Each structure stands twice: as C-alpha cells, then as structure tokens.
Amino acid sequence: MHDFIVFLFAIAVGMTASGLIASIYRLTAGEPKTTLGTAVYYAVMVVAGPAVLAGNSTKSFRKKQCSKAAYAVALALSGYWSFAMGVYFLAIFLALHLA
C-alpha cells in the first residue's frame, strides 16, 4: 500500500509542477517570435506538457472532437509523464534534504 501511495504522490507532484510552470509561462510570455523564444517554449513544454495535454484533451473531449479512447490515451500519457517528472522532482528534493 505504501508503494501505491508514493506512486500517486509522484503523479501529484509532477502534475502540480506542470500546472505551475504552465501557468507562469502563460502569464509571462506570449507567442514565441524568435528562435530563442521557440527554444524556451519547447524547454518549458517539457515540464508543462502534462497539464497542457490534459487540458487540451479535456477541452476536445467536451466539444466531442475526440473519442473516449483517444481521451483515455491522452490522460494515461499525461499521468505517466507526470509520474516521471514527479519521481525526478522527488529525487532532487531527497538529495537536497539528505545532503
């Protein structure tokens, strides 16, 4: 049971970090117009991707633009991406906390 709770916590950490980064980027930046702006956008999307993917897929599903299967795949991918980022952030936190 402990492993499952850590699994869910890692997903929550990843999705929270993703949402925070996505919101901060949306507030501070506009449409990228330069090559550097595009590179920064893609770097931010590596972290902000799960929240953006979940939001866009939910919007498409509500408008009936995608099937239930496509929506489920998008949410599963978003969850896995969040888990991977959550494990990474938790590892950083533990390394800093134990040092």
N, C-alpha and C positions, 0 to 999 in steps of 0.2 A: 504494500500500500504506500509506503514511503517513496518508492521509486516513481509511482504514478503521480503523486503529489509534486515531486520535483519536476517531472515531465510537464505537468500543467503549469507550474510556476515558471519554467523556462519559456513556455509559449507565451505566458502573460508578460514576462519581461521583454521578450522580443517584440510583441505587438505594441506594448506601451512605448518602447524606444522608437519603433517605427512610426507610430502616430505622432509622437512629439517632434521627431525630425521632420516629418511631412508637414505638420502644421507650421513649424518655424520657417521652413523653406517657403511655403505658400505665402506667409506673411511678409517675408523679407525680399523675396526675389520675384521677378516677373518671368516672362518668356525669354529663354536664352537667345541672344542675338549674335554672340561671338563664339569662336571655337572654345575659348576658355570657359565661357558660360555653359556651353553644351557639355564640356567635360565635368564641370562642377555638378550640373544637373544629373548626369549619369552616376557620379560618385554618390550623390545624395540618394538617388533612387535605389542603390544597393541596400541602403539601410531603411529607407522609407517605403520600399516596394510592397511589403505585406499589407500595410494599411491602405495604400493606394489600390492594390489589386483587389482587396476585399471590398473597398468602397465602390470601385468601378464595376465589379461583377454584381454587387448587390443592386446598384442602380440599373444595370442592364436587365437583371432578373425581374425587377419590379416593373420595368417597361415592357416585359415579355419579349425582349430581344435575344434571349438565350434560353436554352433548355435547362431543366433541372440537373441533368447530368453534367453539363458544362459548368453550371454554377457550383455544383459539388466539387468538381475537379479544381476550380479556381480557389474555393475555400480550403480544400485539402492542401493545395500548393502553398497558399498563404500561411496556413498553420505550420507546415513543415519549414517554411522559410523563417517564420517567427521562432520556431523551436531552435533552429540552427543559430540564429542571431542571439537568442536568449542564452544558449549554452555558452557562446562566445563571451557575452557580457558578464555572465555569472563567473566564468573562469577569470576574467580580468578583475572582477570585484574580489574574488577569493585570493588572487595573487597579491592584490594591494592590501587586503585586510590581514593576511597572514604574514606579510613582509615586515 
